[in-house]
Amino acid sequence: MGTSDHRLLDNQTPGKVYLCQVSEKISCGACCGLYNINDASFENLNEILLFRSDLFKDTKRDIDSILKFKSIIEEKENQERPFEDFHHCPYVGYIKENCIGCLLHPLGDGNNGVDLRGLSYYGGFACSTYFCPTCHTLNPEYKKIIRLTAKDWHLYGIVITEHKMLKNFFKSIEKRLKKQIKSEMFENELLKSLIQEFVDLKISWKFRKKRFKTLGNYFFEENIYPLKPIDYSKTDVENSEFNSIFMGLNSVFKSNNELLEANKIIEEIIQKINFLLK
């Protein structure tokens, strides 16, 4: 898929913004359970995906060989899952040098146009028709901004499913700016870097709960693994303007000073963005 092909798919996607395969460097495997492992760092996932992709190149495209591939992967990799009911697909890998995707997809190298996704856990129909809640619920302009400013597949896939967190962030920008934002406003490199600074918080957030072993969240059915409300009992407030952001970052605040510092981190990013947009 080329770097501009996602625009051709916008009208075929719920919410009119295609988010799955954005370019040759930006794509998402979150619905495949990619991040549902104990160590979801780029370094670890990159090693896993490289091995899978290299092994699949030498795998014959018949049922027995593909199922054998699955057995090898599951024997090699730790099968402990932070979210036990969220399937982690062994068939997600690098479909191009820096682009993750489905190794069983009919357009995949060596598949000769044959859709092999029927051999996956959810089956070919689910894989070809499912779209995450972000596609359905998030403002199209917000989705386009994340798509435009993404710097790598790893952070893109981690943050794009956080529709409540993203809505909270962009609504806070618009509240201060007193107007709606458009994706074309963010073609400026400085503004792109500020969006990336916000996205980077998914990795670097200092107030992240220690018990969270993975960087991603379970987003198919929120009633199974709902994000717990932020406990503000050790602070001077009952809620925060950035509550959904803090939830998306899996935050815990042990004092009022920690909450104030967290608010300041988010507010400074928003203020810098607003300054450049005015």
C-alpha positions as CSV (number, residue, x, y, z in Angstrom):
1,M,0.0,0.0,0.0
2,G,1.4,3.4,-1.0
3,T,1.8,6.4,1.2
4,S,-1.3,8.2,-0.2
5,D,-3.6,5.1,-0.6
6,H,-5.2,5.7,2.8
7,R,-7.0,8.7,1.4
8,L,-8.7,6.5,-1.1
9,L,-10.0,4.3,1.7
10,D,-11.4,7.1,3.9
11,N,-14.9,6.9,2.3
12,Q,-15.0,3.2,2.9
13,T,-14.2,3.5,6.6
14,P,-16.6,4.2,9.5
15,G,-15.9,7.7,10.5
16,K,-14.5,8.5,7.1
17,V,-10.8,8.4,8.2
18,Y,-8.8,5.3,7.5
19,L,-6.4,4.5,10.3
20,C,-5.2,1.0,9.8
21,Q,-2.5,1.2,7.1
22,V,-1.5,4.9,6.9
23,S,1.8,4.7,5.1
24,E,4.8,2.5,4.6
25,K,6.0,3.5,8.2
26,I,2.7,4.2,10.0
27,S,0.2,1.3,10.7
28,C,-1.7,-0.2,13.6
29,G,-1.8,-3.7,15.0
30,A,-3.6,-2.9,18.2
31,C,-6.8,-4.8,17.3
32,C,-4.6,-7.8,16.7
33,G,-3.5,-7.7,20.3
34,L,0.0,-6.6,19.4
35,Y,0.5,-4.7,22.7
36,N,-1.0,-7.4,24.8
37,I,2.3,-8.7,26.1
38,N,4.3,-7.9,29.2
39,D,7.0,-6.0,27.4
40,A,5.4,-3.9,24.7
41,S,8.5,-1.7,24.2
42,F,9.6,-0.9,20.7
43,E,12.8,-2.9,21.1
44,N,11.0,-6.1,22.2
45,L,8.2,-5.9,19.7
46,N,10.7,-5.1,16.9
47,E,12.6,-8.2,17.7
48,I,9.4,-10.3,17.8
49,L,8.1,-8.9,14.5
50,L,11.4,-9.4,12.7
51,F,11.6,-13.0,13.7
52,R,8.0,-13.7,12.7
53,S,8.4,-11.9,9.3
54,D,11.7,-13.7,8.5
55,L,10.1,-17.1,9.4
56,F,7.0,-16.5,7.4
57,K,9.0,-15.7,4.3
58,D,10.2,-19.3,4.3
59,T,6.7,-20.8,5.2
60,K,4.8,-22.6,2.5
61,R,1.4,-21.2,2.0
62,D,-0.6,-24.3,2.9
63,I,-2.7,-25.0,6.0
64,D,-0.3,-27.4,7.7
65,S,2.7,-25.1,7.2
66,I,0.9,-22.0,8.4
67,L,-0.4,-23.7,11.5
68,K,3.1,-25.0,12.1
69,F,4.3,-21.4,11.9
70,K,1.8,-20.5,14.6
71,S,3.1,-23.4,16.8
72,I,6.7,-22.2,16.5
73,I,5.8,-18.7,17.4
74,E,3.7,-19.7,20.4
75,E,6.4,-22.0,21.7
76,K,9.1,-19.3,21.3
77,E,7.2,-16.4,22.8
78,N,5.9,-15.9,26.3
79,Q,2.2,-16.6,26.3
80,E,1.3,-14.7,29.4
81,R,-1.2,-11.9,28.6
82,P,-1.9,-8.8,30.7
83,F,-5.5,-9.0,29.3
84,E,-6.3,-12.7,29.3
85,D,-9.5,-12.3,27.2
86,F,-7.8,-10.2,24.5
87,H,-6.2,-12.5,21.8
88,H,-2.7,-11.7,20.7
89,C,-2.4,-12.8,17.0
90,P,0.9,-14.6,16.1
91,Y,0.3,-13.6,12.4
92,V,0.9,-9.9,12.9
93,G,4.4,-9.0,11.6
94,Y,6.3,-6.7,9.3
95,I,4.7,-6.7,5.9
96,K,7.3,-4.1,4.8
97,E,10.5,-2.9,6.4
98,N,8.9,-0.6,8.9
99,C,5.2,-1.3,8.5
100,I,3.3,-3.8,10.6
101,G,0.3,-5.7,9.3
102,C,-1.2,-9.1,8.7
103,L,1.1,-11.8,7.3
104,L,-2.0,-13.7,6.1
105,H,-3.5,-10.7,4.1
106,P,-4.1,-11.5,0.4
107,L,-1.9,-8.6,-0.6
108,G,1.0,-9.9,1.5
109,D,4.2,-10.9,-0.2
110,G,4.1,-14.6,-1.3
111,N,0.4,-14.9,-0.7
112,N,-0.5,-14.6,-4.4
113,G,-3.7,-12.8,-3.7
114,V,-5.1,-15.6,-1.5
115,D,-6.8,-14.5,1.7
116,L,-5.3,-16.8,4.4
117,R,-6.9,-14.9,7.3
118,G,-9.5,-17.7,7.8
119,L,-6.7,-19.5,9.7
120,S,-6.5,-16.8,12.3
121,Y,-8.2,-16.9,15.7
122,Y,-11.1,-14.6,14.7
123,G,-11.3,-15.6,11.1
124,G,-11.2,-13.7,7.8
125,F,-14.6,-12.0,8.1
126,A,-13.8,-10.4,11.5
127,C,-10.3,-9.4,10.4
128,S,-11.6,-7.7,7.3
129,T,-14.6,-5.9,8.7
130,Y,-13.6,-4.8,12.3
131,F,-12.8,-1.2,13.0
132,C,-11.9,0.1,16.5
133,P,-14.0,2.5,18.5
134,T,-11.8,5.4,17.5
135,C,-12.9,5.0,13.9
136,H,-16.6,5.2,14.9
137,T,-16.5,7.9,17.7
138,L,-13.5,10.3,17.4
139,N,-13.9,13.6,15.5
140,P,-12.5,13.1,11.9
141,E,-10.2,16.1,12.2
142,Y,-8.6,14.7,15.4
143,K,-8.0,11.4,13.7
144,K,-6.4,13.1,10.7
145,I,-4.1,15.1,13.0
146,I,-2.8,11.9,14.7
147,R,-2.5,10.3,11.3
148,L,-0.6,13.3,9.9
149,T,1.8,13.8,12.9
150,A,2.6,10.1,13.7
151,K,6.4,9.5,13.7
152,D,6.4,5.7,14.0
153,W,4.1,2.7,14.1
154,H,4.8,1.8,17.7
155,L,3.5,5.0,19.3
156,Y,0.8,5.4,16.7
157,G,-0.7,2.1,17.5
158,I,-0.6,2.7,21.2
159,V,-2.3,6.0,21.2
160,I,-4.8,5.8,18.2
161,T,-7.2,3.5,20.2
162,E,-7.3,6.0,23.1
163,H,-10.2,7.9,21.7
164,K,-11.4,9.4,25.0
165,M,-7.9,10.6,25.8
166,L,-7.5,12.2,22.4
167,K,-10.9,13.8,22.5
168,N,-10.0,15.4,25.9
169,F,-6.7,16.7,24.6
170,F,-8.0,18.3,21.4
171,K,-11.2,19.6,23.1
172,S,-8.9,21.4,25.6
173,I,-7.0,23.0,22.8
174,E,-10.2,24.2,21.1
175,K,-11.5,25.5,24.4
176,R,-8.6,27.8,24.9
177,L,-8.3,28.6,21.2
178,K,-12.1,29.4,21.0
179,K,-12.4,27.7,17.7
180,Q,-12.4,24.3,16.1
181,I,-9.1,22.9,14.8
182,K,-8.5,21.4,11.4
183,S,-5.8,18.9,10.4
184,E,-4.3,21.2,7.8
185,M,-3.3,23.5,10.7
186,F,-0.8,20.9,11.9
187,E,1.3,20.6,8.8
188,N,3.8,22.9,10.5
189,E,6.8,20.9,11.8
190,L,6.7,22.6,15.2
191,L,3.1,21.8,15.7
192,K,3.7,18.2,14.6
193,S,6.5,17.9,17.2
194,L,4.1,19.2,20.0
195,I,1.5,16.5,19.1
196,Q,4.3,14.0,19.1
197,E,5.4,15.3,22.6
198,F,1.9,14.6,23.8
199,V,1.8,11.1,22.3
200,D,5.2,10.3,23.8
201,L,3.6,10.6,27.2
202,K,2.2,7.1,26.7
203,I,5.8,5.9,27.0
204,S,7.3,8.4,29.4
205,W,4.5,9.3,31.8
206,K,6.0,9.5,35.3
207,F,2.7,9.1,37.1
208,R,1.8,5.8,35.4
209,K,0.6,3.0,37.7
210,K,3.4,0.5,38.3
211,R,1.0,-2.5,38.1
212,F,0.3,-1.8,34.4
213,K,2.6,-4.3,32.5
214,T,1.6,-3.2,29.1
215,L,1.4,0.1,27.2
216,G,-1.9,-0.6,25.6
217,N,-5.5,-0.9,26.8
218,Y,-8.2,-3.4,26.1
219,F,-10.6,-1.5,23.9
220,F,-13.1,-4.0,22.3
221,E,-15.6,-4.1,25.2
222,E,-14.9,-1.6,27.9
223,N,-17.1,-3.5,30.4
224,I,-14.6,-6.4,30.5
225,Y,-11.5,-4.4,31.3
226,P,-12.7,-0.9,32.1
227,L,-10.1,1.7,33.0
228,K,-10.6,2.5,36.7
229,P,-11.5,6.1,37.7
230,I,-8.6,8.3,38.9
231,D,-8.4,8.4,42.6
232,Y,-8.2,12.1,43.6
233,S,-8.6,11.4,47.3
234,K,-5.0,12.5,48.0
235,T,-5.4,15.8,46.1
236,D,-7.4,18.9,46.7
237,V,-9.9,18.3,43.8
238,E,-12.6,15.8,43.0
239,N,-11.9,15.8,39.3
240,S,-9.6,17.3,36.7
241,E,-10.2,18.9,33.3
242,F,-7.7,16.3,32.0
243,N,-9.4,13.3,33.6
244,S,-9.7,11.3,30.4
245,I,-6.1,12.0,29.5
246,F,-4.9,10.9,32.9
247,M,-7.0,7.7,32.6
248,G,-5.6,7.0,29.2
249,L,-2.1,7.4,30.7
250,N,-3.1,5.0,33.5
251,S,-2.2,7.6,36.2
252,V,-2.1,7.5,39.9
253,F,-1.5,10.6,42.1
254,K,-0.1,10.2,45.6
255,S,-0.3,13.9,46.5
256,N,-1.7,17.2,45.3
257,N,1.7,18.3,44.1
258,E,1.8,15.3,41.8
259,L,-1.5,16.3,40.3
260,L,-0.4,19.9,39.9
261,E,2.7,18.8,38.1
262,A,0.7,16.5,35.8
263,N,-1.7,19.3,35.0
264,K,1.2,21.5,34.2
265,I,2.8,19.0,31.8
266,I,-0.4,18.8,29.8
267,E,-1.2,22.5,30.0
268,E,2.2,23.6,28.8
269,I,1.9,21.4,25.6
270,I,-1.6,22.8,25.0
271,Q,-0.5,26.4,25.5
272,K,2.5,26.0,23.1
273,I,0.1,24.6,20.5
274,N,-2.4,27.5,21.0
275,F,0.4,30.0,20.7
276,L,1.4,28.7,17.3
277,L,-2.2,28.4,16.1
278,K,-3.2,32.0,16.9
